[in-house]
Amino acid sequence: MTILPITLSIGAMSNPDHTICLIGLGEAGSIFARAMAERSAVRGYDCAWQDQAFRKRAARAGEAGVAIAASAAEAAADAKLVLSLVTATASLDVAREASGYLKPGQIFIDFNSVSPGTKRASAGWVEKAGASYVDGAIMAPVPPHGLGVPILLAGSQANDAAEMLARFPMKLEIVSERIGIASATKMCRSVIIKGIEALCTEAFLSARAHGVEDRVLSSLRDTFPGTDWNRFAAYQIGRSLVHGRRRAAEMREVARTVEEAGLEPSMAHATAHRQDWAADISDANPELKTRSDEDWLRTLDIILAASTGNERMPGIDTLP
């Protein structure tokens, strides 16, 4: 088995009977991998291993005892559990590829944010290899919860998967034997969660442009007492700037979920569009991804300048 040079510890390779494989070492996957390595042998793989940001995460994972493999097949070899934590756009491709290397007795847990239909299609590929498929849904941001983030599991092998994960301090709930039930719960929730981010972005950018943000905030405090609207709006807008591209991909899967229910996904499509827009702005102006939430009104000014070309607004090159 080939292990990449960035691996700092190969102790995780020593006990294949208890090895857990994680495919996808982004924000969630790398947090899971490091935490699981405290109690189990863990291998990880990510197709972006040549990306600088990934190599930093991989180095941290290696320090925690995670062995970084050169391919998904190598990472999954002899692993009892294979956890998929990739982007929504890559989810089905990962399952399709897994059909070529999974073996009977392995359980593939798909934690990706995709529609029930996509989960069932992925299950078909996994089961073609004789392995078992479990539909998983992560129901809150992984940081700061870590392994304690609420997770739903569905599928005929969900109980077996939960038993194998019992060694970890995880908050698991088995919701159904039907694949797609966990995913449907996550996707329907995302209509609201990601939709609120898009609403805050559009509402407060418009309010700032018109110079009425203070009155809008005051009115919202009266209508929804008990909410710190400055803090709430700043957080929602910031999430779109940092994670907009991933959220847009998820919302397109949400749209499929709505369509699978026989409805027109008007809100899901609009949210995906606004999330992609936020990602375009922050990709063109990377400083926006690191700005403090406390200075969110200034961030709005910068976004407006970047998106409208309004020379009266301060530009990126005048960041304090």
C-alpha positions in Angstrom: 0.0 0.0 0.0 1.3 3.4 -1.0 1.2 6.1 1.7 1.8 9.7 0.7 4.9 11.5 2.0 2.9 13.9 4.0 1.9 11.1 6.4 3.5 11.7 9.7 2.3 8.5 11.4 1.6 5.0 10.1 0.4 3.5 13.3 -3.1 3.6 12.0 -2.2 0.9 9.5 -1.4 -1.7 12.0 -4.8 -3.2 12.8 -6.9 -3.5 9.6 -9.7 -5.4 11.4 -10.5 -2.2 13.2 -9.6 0.3 10.5 -12.0 3.1 9.6 -11.7 4.8 6.2 -12.7 8.4 5.5 -13.0 9.5 1.9 -13.0 13.3 1.8 -10.7 15.2 4.2 -12.3 18.6 4.0 -13.6 20.5 7.0 -15.9 17.8 8.4 -13.8 14.8 7.2 -10.6 16.0 8.7 -12.2 16.8 12.1 -13.8 13.3 12.1 -10.5 11.6 11.1 -8.5 13.3 13.8 -11.0 12.6 16.5 -11.5 8.9 15.5 -7.7 8.3 15.4 -7.7 8.7 19.2 -9.7 5.4 19.5 -9.2 3.5 16.2 -6.9 3.0 13.3 -7.9 5.5 10.6 -7.0 5.9 7.0 -8.0 8.9 4.9 -8.0 9.9 1.2 -9.0 13.1 -0.6 -8.8 13.6 -4.4 -7.5 17.2 -3.7 -4.3 15.9 -2.0 -2.1 18.2 -4.2 -4.0 21.3 -3.0 -2.1 23.4 -0.5 -5.0 23.7 1.9 -5.6 20.0 1.8 -2.0 19.2 2.5 -2.1 21.4 5.6 -5.2 19.5 6.9 -3.5 16.2 5.9 -0.4 17.1 7.9 -2.5 17.8 10.9 -4.3 14.5 10.4 -1.0 12.7 10.1 0.1 14.3 13.4 -3.0 12.8 15.0 -2.2 9.3 13.7 -4.3 9.3 10.5 -2.6 7.4 7.6 -3.1 9.2 4.3 -3.5 6.8 1.4 -2.8 7.6 -2.3 -6.2 6.4 -3.5 -9.7 5.7 -2.1 -9.2 2.0 -2.8 -6.1 1.9 -0.7 -7.7 3.8 2.1 -10.7 1.4 2.1 -8.8 -1.8 1.9 -9.9 -4.1 4.7 -11.7 -1.3 6.5 -14.9 -2.4 8.2 -16.4 1.1 7.8 -16.0 3.4 4.9 -17.2 7.0 5.5 -17.9 9.3 2.6 -17.7 13.0 3.4 -17.2 14.7 0.0 -19.0 17.5 -1.8 -22.5 17.1 -3.1 -21.3 17.2 -6.7 -18.8 14.3 -6.1 -21.1 12.1 -3.9 -22.5 9.8 -6.6 -19.1 9.5 -8.4 -17.4 8.4 -5.2 -20.1 5.7 -4.7 -19.7 4.6 -8.3 -16.0 4.3 -8.0 -16.4 2.5 -4.7 -18.3 -0.3 -6.5 -15.0 -1.3 -8.0 -13.1 -1.8 -4.7 -15.6 -2.5 -1.9 -16.0 -6.0 -0.6 -18.8 -7.9 1.1 -18.8 -7.3 4.8 -17.9 -3.6 4.5 -20.3 -0.9 5.3 -20.3 2.4 3.3 -21.8 5.3 5.2 -22.8 8.2 2.9 -22.8 11.4 5.0 -23.0 13.7 1.9 -25.7 16.3 1.5 -27.6 15.0 -1.4 -31.2 14.1 -2.3 -32.9 10.8 -1.3 -32.9 9.9 -5.0 -29.1 10.4 -5.2 -28.6 8.4 -2.1 -30.6 5.5 -3.5 -28.6 5.7 -6.7 -25.4 5.6 -4.7 -26.7 2.7 -2.7 -27.2 0.8 -5.9 -23.5 1.1 -6.8 -22.3 0.2 -3.4 -24.5 -2.9 -3.1 -23.4 -4.0 -6.6 -20.1 -4.7 -4.9 -21.7 -6.8 -2.2 -21.1 -4.1 0.5 -23.8 -2.5 2.7 -24.9 1.1 2.3 -26.1 3.4 5.1 -27.7 6.8 4.5 -26.2 9.3 6.9 -27.1 13.0 7.6 -25.1 15.4 9.6 -27.6 17.8 11.1 -25.5 20.7 12.3 -22.1 22.3 11.6 -19.3 19.9 12.5 -17.3 22.6 14.2 -17.6 23.2 17.1 -19.4 19.9 17.8 -16.8 17.6 16.3 -17.9 13.9 16.6 -20.7 15.0 18.9 -22.6 16.6 16.0 -26.2 15.2 15.7 -26.3 12.5 13.0 -29.2 10.6 11.5 -28.7 7.1 10.1 -31.1 5.1 7.8 -30.9 1.8 6.0 -31.1 -1.9 6.8 -27.6 -1.9 8.2 -27.9 1.3 10.2 -27.9 -0.7 13.5 -24.7 -2.5 12.6 -23.1 0.8 11.6 -24.1 2.4 14.9 -22.7 -0.5 16.8 -19.4 -0.2 15.0 -19.3 3.5 15.8 -20.3 3.0 19.5 -16.6 3.3 20.5 -16.8 7.0 19.6 -18.6 9.8 21.5 -21.1 10.3 18.7 -24.7 11.4 18.8 -26.4 8.9 16.5 -30.1 8.4 15.8 -31.4 5.6 13.6 -34.5 7.0 11.9 -35.5 4.3 9.4 -34.6 1.1 7.5 -35.4 3.1 4.3 -32.5 4.7 2.5 -33.2 8.4 1.9 -35.1 9.2 5.1 -32.1 10.6 6.8 -31.1 12.6 3.7 -34.7 13.9 3.2 -34.7 15.2 6.8 -31.4 17.1 6.2 -32.4 18.4 2.8 -35.8 19.8 3.9 -34.1 21.5 6.9 -31.6 23.1 4.5 -34.4 24.9 2.7 -34.6 27.0 5.8 -31.0 27.0 7.1 -29.3 27.9 3.8 -32.3 30.0 2.8 -31.9 32.2 5.8 -28.3 32.8 4.8 -29.4 33.9 1.3 -32.2 36.0 2.7 -29.9 37.8 5.1 -27.4 38.4 2.4 -29.9 39.9 0.0 -31.9 41.9 2.6 -29.0 43.5 4.3 -27.0 44.3 1.2 -30.1 46.1 -0.2 -30.7 47.8 3.1 -27.1 49.0 3.3 -27.3 50.3 -0.3 -30.4 52.3 0.6 -29.0 53.5 3.9 -31.8 51.9 6.0 -30.0 49.0 7.7 -30.5 50.6 11.2 -34.3 50.8 10.7 -34.5 47.3 9.3 -32.5 46.0 12.3 -34.7 47.9 14.7 -37.9 46.5 13.1 -36.6 43.0 13.2 -35.8 43.3 16.9 -39.4 44.4 17.6 -40.8 41.6 15.5 -38.4 38.9 16.8 -37.4 39.9 20.3 -34.6 38.1 21.9 -32.5 37.8 18.8 -29.2 39.7 18.5 -29.8 40.7 14.8 -26.4 42.3 14.3 -24.7 39.1 15.4 -27.2 36.8 13.6 -27.1 38.6 10.3 -23.3 38.9 10.4 -22.9 35.1 11.0 -25.4 34.2 8.2 -23.7 36.4 5.6 -20.2 35.2 6.6 -21.2 31.6 6.2 -22.2 32.2 2.6 -19.0 34.0 1.8 -16.9 31.2 3.2 -19.0 28.1 2.2 -21.2 29.5 -0.6 -20.0 27.2 -3.3 -20.6 24.0 -1.2 -24.0 25.4 -0.1 -25.0 26.1 -3.7 -24.2 22.5 -4.7 -26.2 21.2 -1.7 -29.2 23.4 -2.6 -29.3 21.9 -6.0 -29.6 18.6 -4.3 -32.3 20.2 -2.1 -34.1 21.2 -5.3 -34.0 17.6 -6.4 -35.4 16.6 -3.1 -38.3 19.0 -3.5 -38.9 17.8 -7.0 -38.9 14.2 -5.8 -41.8 15.3 -3.5 -43.7 16.5 -6.6 -43.2 20.2 -5.8 -41.6 23.1 -7.6 -38.3 24.0 -5.9 -38.6 27.8 -6.3 -36.9 28.7 -3.0 -34.2 26.1 -3.3 -33.2 27.3 -6.8 -33.2 30.9 -5.6 -31.1 30.0 -2.6 -28.6 28.1 -4.8 -28.3 31.2 -7.1 -27.6 33.6 -4.2 -25.1 31.2 -2.5 -23.2 30.8 -5.8 -23.3 34.6 -6.2 -21.7 35.0 -2.7 -19.1 32.5 -3.6 -18.2 34.3 -6.8 -17.8 37.6 -4.9 -15.6 36.0 -2.2 -13.5 34.0 -4.8 -12.8 37.3 -6.6 -12.1 39.0 -3.3 -10.5 36.5 -0.9 -10.2 39.0 1.9 -13.9 38.7 2.4 -13.5 35.2 3.7 -11.4 36.2 6.7 -13.1 39.4 7.8 -14.5 39.6 11.3 -18.3 39.2 11.8 -18.1 42.2 14.1 -17.3 44.5 11.2 -20.1 43.1 9.0 -21.5 46.4 7.9 -18.1 47.3 6.4 -18.1 43.9 4.8 -21.4 44.8 3.2 -19.9 47.9 1.8 -17.0 46.0 0.3 -19.4 43.4 -1.3 -21.5 46.2 -2.7 -18.4 47.9 -4.2 -17.3 44.6 -5.7 -20.7 43.6 -7.1 -21.9 46.9 -8.4 -18.8 48.8 -9.2 -20.1 51.8 -7.2 -17.1 54.1 -6.8 -18.6 55.8 -3.8 -18.3 52.6 -1.9 -14.9 51.7 -0.4 -13.0 49.1 -2.4 -11.0 46.0 -1.4 -7.7 47.9 -1.7 -8.8 50.2 1.1 -9.3 47.4 3.6 -8.3 48.6 7.1 
